[in-house]
Amino acid sequence: MSLFNRKNTRKTVNSEDFPAYPMEKKKELVTAVLTTLFGEPKFYGSTDEKIVQLATESAKSDPEFLFKLTCYARNVGNLRSVSHVLACVIAREAREYTRPVIRSIVVRPDDITEIMSCYRLMYGKPFPNAMKREIAQVIQRFDEYGLAKYNRKHASMKFRDVLRITHPTPRDEQTATLFRKVLDDTLETPYTWETVLSERGNTKEVWEELIASGQVGYMALLRNLRNIVESGADVSPVLKLLSDPEMVKKSRQLPFRFLSAYLMLRKEELVTPEIHDALEQALLTSVDNMETIPGRTLIAVDVSGSMGLPVSRKSIIRSSDIAVLLGALSNRLCEEAVVCYFDCPGHWSALPEHKGYMIRQFEKDASVLDICANYRCRGGGTEMDLPMLYALENDPEASRRPFDRIVYFSDNECNRAYDGLNKTVQGMVDRYRKRYNPDFWVHGVDLQGYGTQQFCGKHFNLIAGWSDYVLPFINQAEKGFDSLVRQIEAYQAG
């Protein structure tokens, strides 16, 4: 039986003091972990302390699950910092999983220094022996260029400190020579785009030389796309690389990174058709080869005020942008879809008859980037009842061809229900099933991980995360392949 299909009659309140259903501990931990850039603020307060608390409890009750979740967050969710935090909890509370978790989540050299710095901040000294032994092994994966590139001058933990703490035995003479250079602080200054730009400036000639060298990584090209365009450099080879499907998959970028680059260029009026098409292609790569979602789907996108905070202090991307992006991507997968943007009455002044929601039907080939740019956060309350109100009262196809499902992209912090002040939105779903479709599904994509939900019981599937990996769970759940929690439990980590 699906973990999410069990009847849940318990009630709690959410951050708005509105009735909601509590989550089981594993679900609460998963949703919090997969929707956080650790250390960054959220509208209703940080979930950092909750993550550490729940992870500590999991380390004691089910350490294998915490190990798999940590690996999943780093290698599937592409979330670095939160995986470092979870690894430190494991090193402290579930030491038998310390070595395999470090072995799995150390992808870049600076994962090592971040993990050790994180442990020192969380728990102080000494470092666990298992952590030291495994780091002494994984540091030998990297060459001089990698260590020099990430040996930050002003960092509190340098690779020299790592060697002095872990005392690795070099596997060969070449590694021994490298370690001596690390300890003596004589690593050769790496040829990186940062050092070249620092020495020679952000000019057309410099960027064209850097691009031709092949030494600028995918992420660096994406994040510096505006600088490259502004310099006057030929951007064609960059766009070719950014839109290459294999490079997109290898880059491990969250989809909203492409949207961020586009919005920044759009703001500066630097977008050309070629740039638009390249970034659009990169985004669409994420849904290549995904199954079509059959039947008729109502996509509910939360653009309320609580979704309006940037996901990090340095980002222009808001949680609502991620909701719109995932909604637009899922629209392309649906056999037939209606998209409902919602906040609260009065904010869609152009369509007052809709009382707080805007209904759109997009063609399959509609530009995802254009949709995201045109339907951004408007503010107002998180009135999750509004899409269901449309489905019940205003959908012209309801009696002839009812919806097969609704997919919410939201923080789930509902602050009103059409049914009344003391009811969740579940009652409207129950009424829809009774009136139109007894097999109506609700898929809730949680984008903030606050720990409560508006739905429960049969045909409810809770998903969490900011990446394209959430979309296949719509079909999987309806086919009986269970939940995201079960997916993590079955994850082959290590």
C-alpha positions in Angstrom: 0.0 0.0 0.0 1.3 3.4 -0.9 2.7 5.4 2.0 0.7 8.4 0.8 -2.6 6.5 0.4 -3.2 5.9 4.1 -6.0 7.7 5.7 -4.8 10.7 7.7 -7.5 12.2 10.0 -5.1 14.2 12.3 -5.2 17.9 11.9 -2.6 20.6 12.7 -2.1 24.2 11.6 0.4 25.6 9.1 2.4 28.8 9.3 -0.7 30.8 8.6 -2.5 29.1 11.6 -4.8 27.6 9.0 -6.0 23.9 9.3 -3.7 21.4 7.6 -2.6 17.8 7.9 0.8 16.9 9.5 3.4 14.9 7.6 5.0 11.7 8.7 8.6 12.2 9.8 10.2 10.8 6.7 8.0 12.9 4.4 8.7 16.0 6.4 12.4 15.4 6.3 12.4 14.7 2.5 10.3 17.8 1.6 12.5 20.0 3.8 15.8 18.6 2.4 14.8 18.7 -1.3 13.5 22.3 -1.2 16.3 24.1 0.5 19.5 26.0 -0.3 20.8 25.5 3.2 21.5 28.8 5.0 19.1 30.9 2.9 16.0 32.6 4.2 12.4 31.5 3.5 9.2 33.5 3.7 7.9 31.7 6.8 11.4 31.2 8.3 14.3 29.0 7.7 13.9 25.2 7.8 17.5 24.6 8.6 17.1 23.8 12.3 14.2 21.5 11.5 16.3 19.6 9.0 19.1 19.0 11.5 16.6 17.9 14.1 14.7 15.5 11.8 18.0 14.2 10.4 19.4 13.5 13.9 16.2 11.6 14.7 16.4 9.7 11.5 20.1 8.9 12.1 19.1 7.1 15.3 15.9 5.4 14.0 16.7 4.7 10.4 20.3 5.6 9.5 20.1 3.8 6.2 17.3 6.0 5.0 19.2 9.2 6.0 22.3 7.9 4.1 20.2 7.3 1.0 18.5 10.7 1.3 21.8 12.4 1.6 23.2 10.7 -1.6 19.9 11.4 -3.4 20.0 15.1 -2.5 23.5 15.5 -3.8 23.4 13.3 -6.9 19.8 13.5 -8.0 18.6 16.8 -6.5 22.0 18.5 -7.2 21.8 20.1 -3.7 25.3 20.5 -2.3 25.1 22.3 1.0 22.2 20.4 2.5 24.0 17.1 1.6 27.0 18.4 3.5 24.9 19.1 6.6 23.3 15.6 6.4 26.7 14.0 6.0 27.9 15.7 9.2 24.8 14.4 11.1 25.6 10.9 9.9 29.3 11.3 10.9 28.1 12.3 14.4 25.1 9.9 14.9 25.4 7.0 12.4 29.1 6.4 12.0 28.8 3.1 10.1 27.5 5.2 7.1 30.1 7.9 7.4 32.6 6.5 4.9 30.0 5.5 2.2 28.2 8.8 2.4 31.4 10.8 2.0 32.5 8.6 -0.9 29.2 9.2 -2.6 28.7 13.0 -2.2 32.3 14.2 -2.7 32.0 15.2 -6.4 34.2 18.4 -6.4 37.3 19.0 -4.3 35.6 21.7 -2.3 33.0 19.2 -1.1 35.8 18.0 1.2 36.5 21.4 2.7 32.8 22.3 3.0 32.0 19.0 4.8 34.9 19.5 7.3 34.0 23.1 7.9 30.4 22.3 8.4 31.2 19.6 10.9 33.4 21.9 12.9 30.7 24.6 12.9 28.0 22.1 14.0 29.9 20.0 16.5 33.4 21.3 17.0 36.4 19.1 17.4 37.6 16.4 17.2 36.6 15.1 13.8 35.3 11.5 13.7 37.9 8.9 12.7 35.7 7.5 10.0 35.4 10.9 8.4 39.1 11.5 8.5 39.9 8.0 7.1 37.4 8.4 4.1 38.5 12.0 3.3 42.1 10.8 3.3 41.0 8.5 0.5 38.7 10.7 -1.6 41.1 13.6 -1.6 43.4 11.4 -3.8 40.8 11.5 -6.6 41.8 15.1 -7.5 44.8 16.5 -9.4 46.8 19.6 -8.8 44.5 21.8 -11.0 41.4 20.8 -9.0 43.0 21.3 -5.6 44.5 24.6 -6.6 41.3 25.9 -8.2 39.3 25.3 -5.0 42.0 26.2 -2.4 40.3 29.5 -1.5 42.7 32.1 -0.1 40.4 33.4 2.6 38.7 30.1 3.5 38.8 28.9 7.1 39.6 25.3 5.9 42.2 24.9 3.2 43.5 21.6 1.7 46.6 22.0 3.7 44.5 21.8 6.9 42.7 18.8 5.5 46.0 16.9 5.0 47.2 17.9 8.5 44.0 16.6 10.1 43.5 13.4 8.1 47.1 12.3 7.5 46.5 10.5 4.2 49.0 7.9 3.0 49.8 8.8 -0.7 48.9 6.0 -3.1 52.0 6.7 -5.3 54.9 9.1 -5.6 53.0 11.5 -7.8 50.4 11.9 -5.1 53.1 12.3 -2.5 54.6 15.1 -4.5 51.2 16.8 -4.8 50.6 16.6 -1.1 54.0 18.2 -0.4 53.0 21.1 -2.6 49.7 21.4 -0.8 51.5 21.5 2.6 54.1 23.9 1.4 51.5 26.1 -0.3 53.3 25.9 -3.6 50.5 24.7 -5.8 50.7 26.1 -9.3 48.2 28.9 -9.8 45.5 27.3 -12.0 44.5 28.7 -15.4 40.9 29.6 -14.6 38.5 32.1 -16.0 38.5 33.9 -12.6 42.3 34.4 -12.6 42.4 35.5 -16.3 39.6 38.0 -15.9 41.2 39.3 -12.7 44.5 39.9 -14.5 43.3 41.1 -17.9 39.7 42.4 -17.5 36.3 41.6 -18.8 37.0 42.3 -22.5 35.9 40.8 -25.8 39.4 39.4 -26.5 39.8 37.8 -23.1 36.4 36.1 -23.3 37.0 34.8 -26.8 40.3 33.4 -25.7 38.8 31.8 -22.6 35.9 30.2 -24.6 38.3 28.9 -27.2 40.5 27.3 -24.5 37.8 25.0 -23.3 38.8 25.7 -19.7 35.6 27.5 -18.7 33.1 25.1 -17.3 29.4 24.8 -18.2 28.1 26.5 -15.0 30.6 29.3 -15.4 29.5 29.9 -19.0 25.9 30.0 -18.0 26.4 32.3 -15.0 28.6 34.6 -17.1 26.4 34.7 -20.2 25.5 38.3 -19.5 29.2 39.3 -19.1 30.1 37.5 -22.3 27.3 39.2 -24.3 28.2 42.6 -22.8 31.8 42.2 -23.7 30.9 41.8 -27.4 32.5 38.4 -27.7 31.2 35.9 -30.2 28.5 34.1 -28.2 27.8 31.4 -30.8 30.1 28.7 -29.4 28.8 29.3 -25.9 25.2 28.9 -27.0 26.1 25.7 -28.9 27.6 24.2 -25.8 24.8 25.4 -23.4 22.1 23.8 -25.6 23.9 20.5 -26.3 21.8 17.8 -24.6 24.7 15.8 -23.4 26.4 18.8 -21.9 23.1 19.8 -20.2 22.8 16.4 -18.5 26.4 16.4 -17.4 26.2 19.9 -16.0 23.8 18.8 -13.2 22.1 22.2 -13.3 18.8 22.8 -11.7 16.3 23.9 -14.4 15.8 27.3 -12.8 19.4 28.2 -13.5 18.6 28.5 -17.2 15.6 30.7 -16.4 17.8 32.9 -14.1 20.2 33.5 -17.0 17.4 34.4 -19.3 15.7 36.7 -16.9 18.9 38.5 -16.2 19.6 39.1 -19.9 16.0 40.0 -20.5 16.2 42.7 -17.8 19.2 44.2 -19.5 17.5 43.9 -22.9 20.3 41.6 -24.2 18.2 38.7 -25.3 18.5 37.7 -29.0 16.5 35.0 -30.8 19.7 32.8 -30.7 20.1 33.2 -27.0 16.4 32.6 -26.3 16.4 29.4 -28.4 19.6 28.0 -26.8 18.3 28.5 -23.3 14.9 27.2 -24.3 16.5 24.0 -25.7 18.6 23.5 -22.5 15.4 23.7 -20.5 13.5 21.3 -22.7 16.2 18.8 -22.5 15.0 18.1 -18.9 11.7 16.7 -20.1 13.1 14.8 -23.2 12.0 11.2 -23.2 9.6 11.6 -20.2 6.2 9.8 -20.5 3.2 11.7 -21.6 0.7 12.4 -18.8 -2.5 11.0 -20.1 -6.0 12.4 -19.9 -7.0 15.9 -18.7 -4.9 17.7 -16.1 -5.4 20.9 -14.1 -2.0 22.5 -13.3 -2.3 24.8 -10.3 0.6 27.3 -10.0 1.0 29.3 -6.8 2.1 32.9 -7.4 1.1 34.3 -4.0 3.2 36.6 -1.8 4.7 33.8 0.3 6.2 32.4 -3.0 7.8 35.8 -3.8 11.1 35.5 -1.9 14.3 34.7 -3.9 15.6 31.2 -3.3 18.9 32.7 -2.2 20.4 36.1 -1.4 22.3 36.2 -4.7 19.5 34.9 -6.9 16.7 36.7 -8.8 14.7 33.5 -9.0 11.8 33.3 -6.7 9.9 30.3 -5.5 7.0 31.3 -7.7 9.3 31.3 -10.7 10.2 27.7 -10.0 6.4 26.9 -9.7 5.7 28.6 -13.0 8.7 26.8 -14.6 7.7 23.3 -13.4 4.1 24.1 -14.4 5.2 25.1 -17.9 7.3 22.0 -18.3 4.6 19.7 -17.0 2.2 21.4 -19.5 4.3 20.0 -22.3 4.0 16.5 -20.9 0.3 16.5 -20.6 -2.1 15.1 -23.2 -4.4 18.0 -22.4 -3.9 20.6 -19.7 -5.4 23.7 -18.3 -3.1 26.0 -16.2 -4.4 27.9 -13.3 -2.3 30.7 -11.7 -3.7 31.6 -8.2 -3.2 33.9 -5.3 -6.2 35.7 -3.8 -9.2 37.7 -5.0 -8.4 41.1 -6.5 -4.9 40.4 -7.7 -6.1 39.4 -11.2 -7.8 42.7 -11.8 -7.9 42.1 -15.6 -10.1 39.1 -14.9 -12.3 40.0 -11.9 -14.8 37.3 -12.7 -12.1 34.7 -11.8 -11.9 35.9 -8.3 -8.2 35.4 -7.7 -7.1 32.9 -10.4 -6.2 33.2 -14.1 -6.9 30.3 -16.5 -4.7 29.6 -19.4 -4.3 26.9 -22.1 -0.9 26.9 -23.7 0.0 25.1 -26.9 2.5 22.3 -26.5 5.2 24.2 -28.4 4.7 27.5 -26.4 8.0 28.9 -25.1 8.7 27.9 -21.5 10.9 30.9 -21.1 8.2 33.3 -22.3 5.6 31.7 -20.1 7.9 32.1 -17.1 8.7 35.7 -17.9 5.1 36.7 -18.3 3.5 35.0 -15.3 5.6 35.9 -12.3 4.6 36.4 -8.6 1.8 39.0 -8.0 1.5 38.7 -4.3 -1.6 38.0 -2.2 -2.7 35.0 -0.2 -2.1 31.4 -0.8 -5.7 30.4 -1.6 -5.3 26.8 -2.7 -9.0 26.4 -2.9 -9.2 28.6 -6.0 -8.1 26.0 -8.6 -10.5 23.5 -7.1 -13.3 26.2 -7.2 -12.6 26.6 -10.9 -12.8 22.8 -11.4 -16.1 22.5 -9.5 -17.9 25.6 -10.6 -16.4 27.1 -13.8 -14.8 24.4 -15.8 -16.8 24.2 -19.1 -15.8 20.6 -19.7 -16.5 19.2 -16.2 -19.6 17.2 -17.0 -18.4 16.0 -20.4 -14.8 15.3 -19.7 -13.8 15.9 -16.0 -10.2 16.4 -14.9 -8.2 13.2 -14.2 -5.9 15.0 -11.8 -4.8 18.3 -10.4 -1.1 19.1 -9.9 -0.2 21.8 -7.3 3.1 23.6 -7.5 3.0 25.5 -4.2 4.4 26.0 -0.7 1.2 24.5 0.7 0.7 27.3 3.2 -3.0 27.8 2.5 -4.7 30.6 4.3 -8.3 30.2 3.2 -10.7 27.5 2.0 -13.9 28.0 0.1 -15.5 25.4 2.4 -15.0 27.5 5.5 -12.4 28.8 8.0 -11.8 25.5 9.7 -11.5 23.2 6.8 -8.7 22.1 4.5 -9.0 22.0 0.7 -9.5 18.2 0.9 -13.2 18.7 1.2 -13.4 20.3 -2.2 -11.5 17.4 -3.7 -13.9 14.9 -2.0 -16.8 16.8 -3.5 -15.2 16.8 -7.0 -14.7 13.0 -6.8 -18.4 12.6 -5.8 -19.7 14.9 -8.4 -17.4 14.2 -11.4 -14.6 11.7 -11.1 -14.2 9.1 -8.3 -10.6 8.4 -9.5 -9.5 12.1 -9.4 -5.8 12.4 -8.3 -4.1 15.2 -6.4 -0.4 15.6 -6.8 1.2 18.2 -4.4 4.6 19.4 -5.5 6.0 21.0 -2.3 8.4 23.8 -3.1 9.3 25.0 0.4 9.2 22.1 2.8 7.4 23.7 5.8 6.0 20.4 7.0 2.3 20.5 6.4 -0.1 19.5 3.6 -3.7 20.3 2.6 -4.6 16.8 1.3 -4.6 13.3 2.6 -5.9 9.8 1.9 -6.5 7.8 -1.3 -5.2 9.2 -4.7 -2.9 11.8 -3.0 0.7 11.9 -4.0 3.2 14.3 -2.3 6.3 15.2 -4.2 9.1 17.7 -3.3 11.9 19.4 -5.1 12.9 22.0 -7.6 14.1 19.9 -10.4 12.6 18.1 -13.4 12.9 14.7 -11.5 9.6 15.6 -9.7 7.5 15.3 -12.9 7.8 11.5 -13.6 6.3 10.9 -10.2 2.9 12.0 -11.5 2.6 8.9 -13.7 4.5 6.6 -11.4 2.2 7.3 -8.4 -0.9 6.7 -10.5 0.5 3.4 -11.8 1.0 2.2 -8.2 4.8 2.7 -8.1 4.5 4.4 -4.7 6.1 7.6 -3.4 9.1 9.8 -3.4 10.0 8.3 0.0 9.9 4.8 -1.4 12.0 6.0 -4.3 14.6 7.2 -1.9 14.4 4.0 0.1 15.1 2.0 -3.1 17.9 4.4 -4.2 21.2 2.6 -4.9 23.6 4.9 -3.1 27.3 4.5 -2.7 
